[in-house]
Amino acid sequence: MERTIEGVRIKGLIRHCDERGFFLEILRDDDGLLSRFGQTSYTLSYPGVIKAFHWHRHQDDLWFVAHGDALVVLYDRREGSPTRGALLELVMGEQNPSLLLIPAGVAHGYKVLGERPLGLFYHTTRSYDRDEPDEMRIPYDDPDIGYDWAKRS
């Protein structure tokens, strides 16, 4: 399995803790992660749920897991990409606070790990258009991707 996919960027986040709790700076305008701002959305998924795969023709996604943990899997399906066909997996969540930039054309999905629901914020470079959605779906068990979701729980 590849350790990287062209254009994918991960920003590690730092928790500033004290006796009251913690502060976590997530996204800054000087991070250079979003080429433009389109929309921020939030989803909640239950333990064991797999939401995979989908990809976008035009928009980039920027993911942040606010609570819970997820096994995130990316697959580079872009023609002409030097990492075409590469798979990348990483665990995102409370124990690994990070931002994940997913470029247009890279298929992505996740499985909720553990016994807690997953709260995922995602920022996109385009707003959702109900008349022409920029979202192409691929089955979670697509044989071309060939990812075994059962190996992690």
Buried (B, 14 or more C-beta within 10 A) or exposed (E): EBEEBBBBBBBEBEEEEEEEEEEEEBBEEEBEBBEEBBEEEEEEBEBEBBBBBBBBEEBBBBBBBBEBBBBBBBBBBBEEBEBBEBBBBBBBBBEBBBBBBBBBBBBBBBBBBBEBEBBBBBBBBBEEEEEEEBEEEBEBEBEEBEBEBEEEE
